[in-house]
């Protein structure tokens, strides 16, 4: 069998990578030489299972910010990349209510994925009928990452009902403006 060739110098393509919270961060490298093995590190600690030429971090969170580098090695040599600093731009925008439509249920869509526990809390929703009477909400169910359905029973056609939403958070803890509605 052929002897492995010494690994050449390599670099990460960028010293600084900035991604928005919730997005995907990708760090890639290329290395010259034969039979390389890879190990990625974050803040000097090896990342379990990160042994490919590409490190992909999906759904980046605040805790993913840090210093990353990779060590490539074979039976002849090893080389260490320069450090790439990952900065996470924090999502500070609260969700907004985009639409509400009454079919069998009252289906609502928000501007972004929402936190399940806050989105399925009955206390976060209020519907009023003309004259101010409150419409009973029987149940709430999250049907997609951005949407919930309220089981409210029939509404009186031709009358303006108002929907108010408070306390619903996005997946980063930002809370919808109190009494948001459509």
C-alpha positions as CSV (number, residue, x, y, z in Angstrom):
1,X,0.0,0.0,0.0
2,X,1.0,3.6,-0.6
3,X,2.4,5.6,2.2
4,X,0.3,8.6,3.3
5,X,1.6,11.9,2.1
6,X,2.4,14.7,4.6
7,X,-0.6,17.0,5.2
8,X,-0.1,20.5,3.8
9,X,-1.2,23.8,5.4
10,X,-4.8,24.6,5.2
11,X,-7.1,27.4,6.4
12,X,-10.7,27.9,7.2
13,X,-12.2,30.3,4.6
14,X,-13.0,33.0,7.1
15,X,-11.7,34.2,10.5
16,X,-15.1,35.5,11.5
17,X,-18.5,34.1,10.8
18,X,-21.7,35.8,11.8
19,X,-25.1,34.1,11.6
20,X,-28.5,35.0,12.9
21,X,-29.9,33.0,15.8
22,X,-31.8,30.0,14.4
23,X,-29.9,30.0,11.1
24,X,-27.3,27.4,10.0
25,X,-23.6,28.1,10.4
26,X,-21.3,26.2,8.1
27,X,-17.5,26.0,8.4
28,X,-15.6,24.2,5.6
29,X,-12.0,23.4,4.9
30,X,-9.8,21.8,2.3
31,X,-6.5,20.1,3.0
32,X,-3.8,18.7,0.8
33,X,-2.3,15.3,1.6
34,X,-3.6,11.8,1.8
35,X,-5.8,9.9,4.2
36,X,-6.7,12.8,6.5
37,X,-8.7,12.5,9.6
38,X,-10.5,15.5,11.1
39,X,-11.5,16.7,14.5
40,X,-13.4,20.0,15.1
41,X,-13.0,21.9,18.4
42,X,-15.1,24.6,20.0
43,X,-13.4,26.7,22.6
44,X,-10.5,24.2,22.7
45,X,-12.8,21.2,23.5
46,X,-13.4,18.5,20.9
47,X,-16.9,18.4,19.4
48,X,-18.2,14.8,19.6
49,X,-18.8,13.4,16.1
50,X,-17.4,16.4,14.3
51,X,-14.9,14.5,12.1
52,X,-15.7,15.7,8.6
53,X,-14.3,18.5,6.4
54,X,-17.5,20.5,7.0
55,X,-19.0,21.5,10.4
56,X,-22.6,22.4,10.1
57,X,-24.5,23.8,13.0
58,X,-28.2,23.9,12.4
59,X,-30.6,26.1,14.4
60,X,-27.7,28.1,15.9
61,X,-28.3,29.3,19.4
62,X,-26.6,31.8,21.6
63,X,-24.5,29.0,23.2
64,X,-23.0,28.1,19.8
65,X,-21.1,31.4,19.7
66,X,-17.4,30.7,20.2
67,X,-14.0,29.9,18.7
68,X,-13.8,27.0,16.3
69,X,-10.8,25.2,14.7
70,X,-10.1,21.8,13.2
71,X,-7.1,19.5,13.4
72,X,-6.4,17.4,10.4
73,X,-4.0,14.4,10.8
74,X,-2.8,11.2,9.2
75,X,-0.1,8.7,10.1
76,X,2.6,11.1,8.9
77,X,1.6,14.5,10.3
78,X,-1.0,16.8,11.7
79,X,-1.9,20.4,11.1
80,X,-4.2,22.8,13.0
81,X,-6.3,25.5,11.3
82,X,-6.5,29.0,12.4
83,X,-9.4,29.9,14.7
84,X,-12.7,31.0,13.2
85,X,-14.9,33.0,15.6
86,X,-18.6,32.3,15.3
87,X,-20.8,35.3,16.4
88,X,-24.5,34.8,16.8
89,X,-26.7,37.8,16.0
90,X,-29.4,37.5,18.6
91,X,-33.1,37.4,17.5
92,X,-34.7,40.1,19.5
93,X,-37.8,40.5,17.3
94,X,-41.1,39.3,18.9
95,X,-43.5,37.2,16.9
96,X,-46.5,38.9,15.3
97,X,-49.9,37.5,14.5
98,X,-50.1,37.4,10.7
99,X,-53.5,35.9,10.1
100,X,-56.6,34.3,11.7
101,X,-59.3,32.5,9.8
102,X,-62.3,30.6,11.1
103,X,-62.9,27.3,9.4
104,X,-63.9,24.4,11.7
105,X,-61.3,25.9,14.1
106,X,-59.9,29.4,14.4
107,X,-56.6,28.9,12.7
108,X,-53.9,31.5,13.4
109,X,-50.5,32.0,11.8
110,X,-47.6,33.8,13.4
111,X,-44.6,35.5,11.7
112,X,-42.1,32.9,12.9
113,X,-41.9,29.6,14.7
114,X,-43.4,29.8,18.2
115,X,-42.7,28.2,21.5
116,X,-45.1,25.2,22.1
117,X,-45.8,25.8,25.8
118,X,-46.8,29.4,25.3
119,X,-48.7,28.8,22.1
120,X,-50.9,26.1,23.6
121,X,-51.7,28.0,26.8
122,X,-55.4,28.9,26.7
123,X,-54.8,31.9,28.9
124,X,-52.8,33.6,26.1
125,X,-55.9,33.9,23.9
126,X,-59.1,35.9,24.2
127,X,-62.0,36.4,21.8
128,X,-64.7,39.0,22.4
129,X,-68.1,39.2,20.8
130,X,-69.9,42.4,20.0
131,X,-70.9,44.0,23.2
132,X,-67.8,42.7,25.0
133,X,-68.9,39.2,25.9
134,X,-66.0,36.7,26.0
135,X,-66.2,33.7,23.6
136,X,-65.3,30.4,25.3
137,X,-62.1,28.7,24.1
138,X,-62.3,25.0,24.5
139,X,-58.8,24.0,23.4
140,X,-55.7,25.1,21.6
141,X,-53.4,23.0,19.4
142,X,-50.2,23.8,17.6
143,X,-50.6,22.5,14.0
144,X,-47.3,23.7,12.5
145,X,-44.2,25.6,13.9
146,X,-45.9,29.0,13.1
147,X,-49.5,28.2,13.7
148,X,-52.2,27.3,16.3
149,X,-55.8,26.3,16.1
150,X,-58.4,27.4,18.7
151,X,-61.5,25.2,19.3
152,X,-64.1,27.8,19.9
153,X,-67.3,26.4,18.5
154,X,-69.5,28.5,16.2
155,X,-69.4,32.3,15.9
156,X,-72.4,34.4,14.9
157,X,-72.0,35.3,11.2
158,X,-72.0,38.9,10.3
159,X,-70.8,40.2,13.7
160,X,-67.4,41.5,14.4
161,X,-65.5,39.4,16.9
162,X,-62.1,40.4,18.1
163,X,-59.1,38.2,18.8
164,X,-56.5,39.2,21.3
165,X,-53.2,37.3,21.8
166,X,-50.7,37.9,24.7
167,X,-47.9,35.8,26.2
168,X,-47.0,33.8,23.1
169,X,-43.2,33.6,22.7
170,X,-41.0,32.7,19.8
171,X,-38.4,29.9,20.1
172,X,-35.8,32.5,21.5
173,X,-38.0,33.8,24.3
174,X,-39.3,37.0,22.6
175,X,-42.9,37.7,23.6
176,X,-45.6,39.0,21.3
177,X,-46.9,42.5,22.1
178,X,-49.7,42.3,24.7
179,X,-53.3,42.1,23.3
180,X,-52.0,41.7,19.7
181,X,-54.9,41.1,17.4
182,X,-56.3,41.1,13.9
